[in-house]
Amino acid sequence: MFSLANRGFAALALLLVTFCPRAWAGGEDWMKSIDGEKYLYELTIPGTHDSGAMIDGAWPDTARCQNKTIEEQLNFGIRFLDIRCRHINNAFVIHHGPVYQKLNFDDVMRVVSSWLQAHPSETIIMSLKEEHKPEGNTRTFGQTFGEYAKNYPVFYFGKDVPQFKDVRGKVVLLRRFNEAPLPDAEHRGINADNRGWPHDGEASLTPPGPAIFVQDMFAVFYHSRKWDKIKRYLDEAKTQNPKTLYLNFASGYDEKDFGIPRIRHLADSINPRLKNYFQDTNHGKGRYGVVIMDFAYAELTKLIYEKNITSGPAASLVPEARGVEADAAGYPETSAPADGTGRQSAPAPAAVRSSASPVYERAPLVQIPGGDYKFSPNQPSPRRVTTYWIGRYEVTWSHFQAVRDWAVTHGYGDLATRGAGSGPLHPVRNVNWYDAVKWCNALSEREGLAPVYMLAGQVYRTGESGSIQVNRSVNGYRLPTQTEREVAARGGHASQNFWCSGGNEPDKVAWYLDNSGGAEVALTPSGQGTWPVGLKAANELGIYDMSGNVAEWCEENAATYVGPIAIKDVRRTTCGGSWKSAGDRYGPPGELGDLHVLAAENPVPSFRSTCIGIRVVRGP
């Protein structure tokens, strides 16, 4: 009997799903420049067939369809994933036919969820289909998927092909199984089951449901015939049926040798023809549908997604290569070496000052599951939060500048002179509360998300008003509430109850008065100042600098906040302490030290300081 508990393939599964050297540039965020008003059927989307199939069966070239992991595929631009699951013991494992791929659905979803958190401008269409024979189940395939969906709240279950603005940061379900993941008949995903999906051919799917055309001729004797089918429907998608979602499979196998399938042999014939087609200047920008490939690779994928008609300035904000000297926003790409606890320890300062240090353009985010958090028996009541994502790092000066430069040309004129920083990877400082929430709105708009902060029914972009409204139900960036920040700083459900975020020894986890000397830019006569983010050890959740470096604005003053639209012109809250804080657990009698995970200050919202910066969050 097959046992999920005894697979013995955990390490291999992790390698297959997540190993991804950054051998490409721009593919991670190509959708950022797509107009959010477009529908998905208006786009040209590169995809992979049997996306998780990297292992052959007894015969070579009979089951393997890809030589890149799912994360690698996403990084070089794939946005359609074809996931085939065997239903066994009330769980999903990835198969191609009878061949188990040493991978399970949790492996896939962990990668997809975390990848979308890091790339919230993007959307993934996921075709989900049952594969091979079920075994040992006490529920249906759809019921099991429903359980997975509860654990991964990243799915979009709308029944129609959505507008792009509604599904950034989401997985759009293309359902190829015949049961609803949710009981509500209006929320089953895009139905592609029982609608005449062609077996080794092509067809328009029958109503009811959105218009979908599928070309899936997979048993190929003459390669030229398969290519003629692919080309015909690329051309048709470009010029006809503008509201039809075209799914054009460039995948398949030839069976010339004794009927034994040869997948790679066909791909080596078809993929060069695809490359020539998309390189041909006669095939200009426009809609070519979803192009689904075996053995996809970065160069071909880029040729496909570059056919999209883009809008706005976002495309220019995805540089080909980035370093500390780059203009784009930045975060550390690689962490410092792990110490004996498994967390990260600080490298020599010179290492991060090198101009060769790689950076990300966007703040990586960490998910905090919703629920009740009780950190000690003496805590009077649990901290309750809904699911949110919080920045792994404090907002860096280079990220702040990149968004600010975009913002000042899009209505945020008074951000032009706001903020300061001691280097690209240092946290931004000298921002007041109004600067911080306007910057969050600008970041949201730049990435095609809904801004959180409003003023008199309009997006809050200028001025310093006391009647700002906040809507946490939308998908944009914002400041954390004090409770959200506390839960993250204390390590969530992994908390070890340290008084300082990440440990009880401040020197290992925080930049503060006693160890922040020798800074690149001295902010005191004694040489103290900020340091690049991510140098000290992370806390239990892998979040850095929650104590020290710069204190961080929170959304509200906890003592006066009474609801989602009750931001008033009163003192706000900052938490975390800074490079200028003492390193003691306790301050004056009856007070906590500034670095303590429960400590907070209450400056007026117009206050700016070299000690205060920003960390962002997003809701589900």
N, C-alpha and C positions, 0 to 999 in steps of 0.2 A: 504493500500500500504506500502510495506517495505521501510523504509527510512534509508539510511546510516547515515544521519546527526543526526538521533534520536535513534541510537542504544542503547545508555546508558550503553554500556559495555566496555568503554575505560579502566577503571581501571582493570576490570577482564581480558581483553585481554592482558594488560601489564603484569599482574601476570602470566597468562598462558604461555606467550612466554618467559619471562625473568627471573623468579625466579630460581636461580641455586646455591645451596650451593656446595662448592667444596669438595664433598665426594669421589672424585676419583683423581688419580694421573697419569699423562702420557697420558691419552686419548685425551687431547686437541691437542697434537702435534705429534701423532704417525706417520703421513705421512712424517715427517721431515727426517726420515732415509730411505725413499724409493728412489731408483735410479731414477733420473729425466728422464733417457732415456727410461724407461718402458712405455708402453701404459696402459691405464686404464683397458683394458680387461685382462691384465696380473696380476691384483691384486686381493686380497681377501678383499672385502669391506662390512662392516656391514651397514645395512640400516633399515629403518622403513616403514611400510605400513600405509597409512593414517596418516602421521606424525603429523598433527595438530588436530587429533580427540581425544579429552580428555573428551568429554561430551556425555552422553547417551541420547537416545530418551525417549519416553514414557515407553518403556520396558527396564529394566536393561540388560546390556550385549549385546545390539543390535547395538550400534553405536560407543562406545568408543573403541579405538584401542591402546592407549598409556596412561601411567600414569606419563610420564616425559615430560616436556616442550621441545620445539625445541632446546632451548639453552642448557638445560641439556643433551639432546641427543647428540648434537655436542660435548659438553665437555667430555662425557665419550666415544666418539669415533665413533659415527654414521656419515657416510659420504654419504649416499644416502637418500634423502628426497622425499617422495611421497606426493605431494601437490595437493589437489582436490579443485577446485574453482567453486563456483556458479557465473555466470555472471549476475549481477543485477544492473540496473541503471548505466551502463557503468563502473562498478567497480567489483572487485573480493572479495568475502567473502568465508571463508573456510567452507566447508560442508563435511559431510559423508552421502551420500544419501540425504534425506530431512532434516537432522538434522544440524542446524546452530551451529558452534563451538565457537561462541562468539569471533571470530578472523577474521581479514581481511588480505589480501595479503600484504598490507603495513606493518602490524605488523610483518609478517614473514620476509619480505625483510629487514626491519630495523635491525632485530636481525642477520640475515645471513650476511648482509654487514658489520656490525660492528664487528661481530665475525671473519670474514675473515681478516679484517684489523688487528685485534689483533693476528691472527694466519696465517700469510701469507705463511707458508709452506704447508698449507692444501688445499684440493679441495673438493667441494661438487657437487655431481651429483643430479640434481633436476628434477624429473619426474613431469611434469605439465599437468593436465588433467581437462577438464570441467566436473562439477558434478551437478546433479539435473537440474531442468528446468530453462532456462534463463527468465528474466523478465525486462521490461522497458528499453531496450537497443536501441541505435541508431547506433551502430557499431558492428562489429563481435568480437568474442572472441579474435582472433588474433590481431585485431587492438587495442583492449584495452590492451592486453599484450604489444604491441609495445610502448604504452604510459608509462607503468610501466618500461619497459626496458630503456627508456630515463632517468628516475629518478634514476635508480640503475645500473650504468655502471660496474657491476661486472660479467655480464653474458659472457660466451664464446659461440659463435654461430656457431662454426665450424660444418660441416655436418658429419665429420668422428670422430671416437673414437680417442682422442688426446693422444700425449705423455704427461707424467706427468709434465715434465719441462715447458710445454706451458700453463698449467692451474693452477699452484700453485696460491693461493689467488683468484681463480675464481669459479663461479658456472657454471658447464657444463649443458646445457639445453638438457634434453631428452624430445622431443616434442611429446605429445600425443593429440595434436589438429591439425586440418588440414589446418592451415593458417600460413604463414610466419610472424614472428615478424618484419622482415626487408624486404624491397623490393628485395634485392639482393638474387637471388635463391641459391647462394653459401653459404649464411649465415643464415640458418634457424634453427640451432641447429641439434642435432642428431634426425632424423625423426623416430618415432615409431608409426606413425599414418597411417592408410590405408595400412598397411603391414601385416594384418592377426594376430593382437594381439589376443591371445587365450582367449575366454570367458570360464572361469572355465575349463582350460585344459593346455596343453603345446604345443609349436610350435616354429619353427624357423621363424622369420619374413622374408617376401618375399622381393626380390630386387625391386627397387634399394635402396641402403643404406648399411651401415655397417652390418656385420654379428652379429645378436642378437638372442639369444635363451631365451624364456620366459617360466617358469613354474609358472602358476597362477591358480591352482586348489583351489577354495575357498569354494565351498559348499561341506562339508565333512560329510559323514555318518560314515565311519570307519576311525578312527584316524590313524590306522596302514597303510592304503592305502595312506593317505596324506604323512605320514613319508617316505614311500617307494619312493614316487615321489621326495621328497626333497633330500633324500640320493642318489638316482640314479644320480641326476644331480650335486650334490656336487662331487661325484666320477668321473663323466664324465668331469666336468670342470678341475679336477686335472690332467687328463691324456689325454684328447682329444681336438681337435679343438682349438688350441692355440690362434687363432686370432678372436675368437667369444666372445662377451660380454654376459655372463650368468647372467640372472636376475631370481633368485630362490626365490619365495615367500614362506616363512614359515608361512604365515598368512592365515586367513580364518575363517570359523565358522562351528560349527556342528549344525544340525537341527533335532536332535533326538526327542525333546519334542514338538510335535504338529507343527513341521515346524518352530518354533521360533528360529532365529539365536542366537547362544551363542558364542561370540568371545573369551572372556576370558577363557571359558571352554576349547576351543581347544588350545589356547596358553599355558595353564597350562599343557597340554599333550605334545605339540610339543617342547616347549623351553627346558625342561629337556633332551629330546632326542638330541637336538642340542648341549647342553652343554656336554653330554656324548660323542658325536661324536668328538667334537673338543678337548676334553680332552684325547681321545684315542691316545696313542703313535703310533699306526699304521697309523694315519693320520698326517703325518709330514708337514713341511713347504712347501708352494707352493700356486698355484692359485686354489681357490675354487669359484670364481665368486662373484657376489653381493648377499648377503644373507639378505632378507628383512623380518622383524619380526613384529609381534604385541607384545606389552608390553615388549619392549627391556629393558635391564638393563645392568649396567656397567660390571659386572663379565662376562656375556655371550659375550658382545660386545668385551671385551678385548681378550677373547679366540679366537675370529674370526680374529681380525686384527693382532694378534700376529703370525698368520700363514704366513704372508708375509715374503718373503726373503728380508732382508734389506741389506744396504751397507753403508760403511763409519762409522765415529765415532759419528754421530749425536745422535744415540740412547742413548749413554752414557751421553749425555748432558741434558737429561730430568729426573731429580732426582725425587724420590718418594715423598719427602717432602722438603720444603725449608724454611729457616729462615734467619735472618740477618747473621748468622754464616755460611750459606751454601756456597759451592763453586760456584754454578751456579749464573748466572747474576740475578740481582734483581731490582724490582720496587715495590712501595707500592701496596698491594692488596686492602686494604680498605682505603678510604679517611678519613680525619679528620671530625669531626661533622660539619654540615652546620651552618653557621651563619644566621642572619636575612635576608640576601640578597639572600639566596639560594646557595651561593658559599661556599667554604670550609674555615674554620678557623683553626688556628694552635693548635694542642694539646700540652700538656706539653712535652718538649724535652725528658724527661726520657722515655716517652711512646714509642718513636720510636727507642730509643737505646736498648730496650729490645731484647734479643736474640730470643724471641718468635714472633717478628714481621714478618708476612708473606710477601713474595715477589713474583713477577712474574719473569719468565725467560726472557721474551722479552719485549721490549719497547711498551707499548700501543700507538696506533696512533689515531689521530683525523682527520676526513676528512674535507678538505676545498674545497667547490664547486668552479669550474671554473667560471670566469666572471669578470665584472668590479666592483671595490670597490672604492667608493668615501666617505671619512670620514668627510669632512667639506666643506662648500661652498667656502672656500678660497683655497682649493686644486686645483692646476692648471689643472690637468688631472687625470682621474681615474687610480687606480692600476689594471692592468689586469693580471690575472693568469689563467692557466689551472688547472683542478682538481688535487689535491695532498693530501697526508696524512702527517701529521707532528707529531712528538713525543709529547705525553702528558707531558712527563717529560724530563729533561736533561738526557743524557746518564749517568747511574750510574757507579761507580767504579767497582762494582761486574759484571755488564754486560760487561763493557770494558775488564775486566780481562778474563772472560769466552771466549769471542771471540778472544782476543789476544792469549790465550793459544792454541786455535785451529789453529789460523793463523800461528803461528811460525812453526808448523809442516806441513804447506801447502804453503810454499814459501814466507811467509812474515817475513823473518828472522829478519829484523831490527826493527820490532815492539816489540821484546822481552823485551826491557828495557824501553818502552815508557809508558807514563801516570803515574798518581799518584792519590791517593784519601785518604780522611780522614776517610772513613768507607764505608761499602758495599752499603749503600743507599745514600751516598753523591755523588755529580756529579764528574765525572772524571775531572782532571785538568792536567796542565803541558803537554799539547799536542799541537804540532804545526799544521799548515794547512796540511802538507804532512802526518803526523800521522793520522789526522782525515779522509782524503779521503781514505787512505789505509785501515783504520779500517772499513770504510763503505763498501769497496770492499770485505773485509774478511767476514763481516756480511752477505753480499749478497751471496757469495759463500757457506758459511756455511748453509744457508737456501735454497740453490738450485735456487737462483735468478741470473739474469744476472748482472754482475758488470757494474757500470756506467763509471768508470775512466780507461782510456787506455793510454798506452805509446808505441809508435811505433807499433801499431796494436796488442799489447799484453795487458793482464790485468795488471794494475799498481799495483805492489806488493813491490817493493824495490826502494831505492834511493830517492833523492830529485831533481826532474827534473822540468825544467820550461816549457816543451812542452807537458804537460798532456792534453789529450783530454777528453771531457765529452759528454756522449750520454744520454740525458734525456728521450729518447723514450723507453728505456728498463725498466724492472720492479724492478731493484735493489735499494738499499739504497744510499743516497747521502746527502750532506749538502744542506740546503735551500739557495735559492737565497735571496738577501737582500729584494726584493719585497715580496717573499713568507713569509719570516719571519715577515716583517712588517704587512702584512695582518692578519696573525695569532695572532701576539702580540696585535693588535688593536681590536681584537674580531670579525673579519669578518663582516658579515651582521648583527650580534648582537651587534656591537660596540656601546658603550656609550661614546666614545670619551674621555676616560681617558688619561691623559698624561703618566701615569705609567701603565704597563699592568695589568689590573684587577681593578684599582682604583686610586684615587687621593691622597691616604694616603699611602705612601711607607711602613710604619710599618706593614700594614695589608697584603701586597702583595709581599714584596721583602725583601731579606737579603742584607743589605748594611752596610756601615762603622759604623753607629750609633747603629745598633742592632745585629750585628754579633759577638759580644763578647761572651765569655763563650763557644766557640766552642770546640768540642771534641778534635780536633787537632788545636792548636793555630798556626796561620801562621804569627802572628805579636807579638811583646812583650806585647801588650795590650790584647791579647787573641782572636782577631778576626780570622775568618776563614769560610770555607764553612759549610753548614748545610744540613741535609738529604733532598732530593727532596720532593716536595709535601706538605710541612708543612704550607706554607703561602696560602692565598686564591687564588683560580684559577681565570682566567679571564673569559670573557663572553662565551668562547668556552670550558671551562673546562680544559684549559692548564695552567700548573704551571711554576713558576720561569722564565717567559719571561722577567722580570726585576729582576736584582740582582742574587745572589748566584754565578754563573760564567757567564761571557760573552761567546758568542757562535760564532764559526767560520761560516761565510757564504761562499758560493761556489766561489763567484767572487768579484772583485772590481767593483762596479757598474759604475764607471767613465770610465773604459776601456773595459768592457765586450761587445763583439760585436756579439756573435753567439755561437752555441752549441759546437764548437770545437776551441774556441779562448781563452782558459785559458792560460795566459802568466805569466812569472815570474815577476810579479809586486806585489805591496802591495795588500793584501786581506782585507776583511772587517770582523770586529767583532761587534756584537750588544748585547744590553741588560744590560750592566753594570754588576757589580759584588759585592761580599761581601766587597770589598775595595772601592766602589764608594761612593761619597757624595749623600745624599738623596734629593738634591735640584732639582727643576724643571729646573732651568737655571744655567748654569755655568758662565764662564767669559763672558763679553759682546759679544753678537753675537753668543753664543754657547748654546746648549742644555745640560742639565744635563745628566750624563751617563745613568741613569735609564729610560730616556725618550724613548718612543716607536719609535721615529725618530732618535735617537742618534746612531752614529756609530764611530768606530775607524778604523784605517788603518795600522795595523802592517805588517811587512814583513812576508812572509809565513813560514820562519824558526823560528819564535819567539815562545818561550814557556813561560808560566806564570802560577802561582798559581791561576790566575784570569780568565783563559780561558778554556772552555770545548767544548762540542759537543751536538747538537740536530740533529736528523736525519729526513729526509723526504723520501717519496716514491711517484712516479708518478702513474697514473692510470694503 
